[in-house]
């Protein structure tokens, strides 16, 4: 559907129909024949931005970064990178130090359940340009490192998104008194970028929907 150029809303509607068909298959015992949990991040479902989906304001993102920085600089950098690039969380966690070059990130892999995986569409393989201040932030964060994951666990493996949510992001929401905090996750950073770029009248293909071949700074 992405190759055919369908809009995010159309892809979502057609995908919902597929889900209903799969769910409608019931065995003689009344149980689903194909029980399935759909993960929109993993299947690269495009965004349909509306007022009912959790998103952040610029002020909220600044507060999140500042609160994270007080306890974990790595997560503060992650929370700054996501809204500035529009990366999916799996793509960000799949980044390696060698993917950062000339103020740009080469998106080549993702992390799913702690394991490296290929990206789901050819459009997902792309080069993401960084604003100068974001590039400088990454340079300072990387320091003298020459290899390994950009965001890593204590053992050197990829950082786990669930741990970051449970131990950092959701507690930050609670401390900020955000009632909808439990409903929001990393995708809310991505929605912020889409909303911001559209307000700036940026071309639709550059709004981080996952269909663009390059995101410009």
Beta strands, then each sheet from edge to edge (+ up, - down):
strand 1: 100-101
strand 2: 104-107
strand 3: 110-112
strand 4: 115-117
strand 5: 126-129
strand 6: 214-215
sheet 1: 1+ 2- 5+ 6+
sheet 2: 3+ 4-
end
